[in-house]
């Protein structure tokens, strides 16, 4: 294979690695409560069906809890949309 062929393969490999890293970026979620407060989370909120409370970890690492009935919406925040 020629030098140009190797260069094209190396470039293609770099692009594929970049795409796979970008696609693997962890989504954040924005929880909006009925009173207007918003809580950003690093993962999908976990609902405890016994207590009726969601538990989440905010970007600062603090655990937050709120009642399921207080949630107005949960939406995905894609990287770069904050």
Buried (B, 14 or more C-beta within 10 A) or exposed (E): EEEEEEEEEEEEEEEEEEEEEEEEEEEBBBBBBEEEEEBBBEEBBEEEEEEEBBBBBBEEEEEBEBEEEBBEEBEEEEEEEE
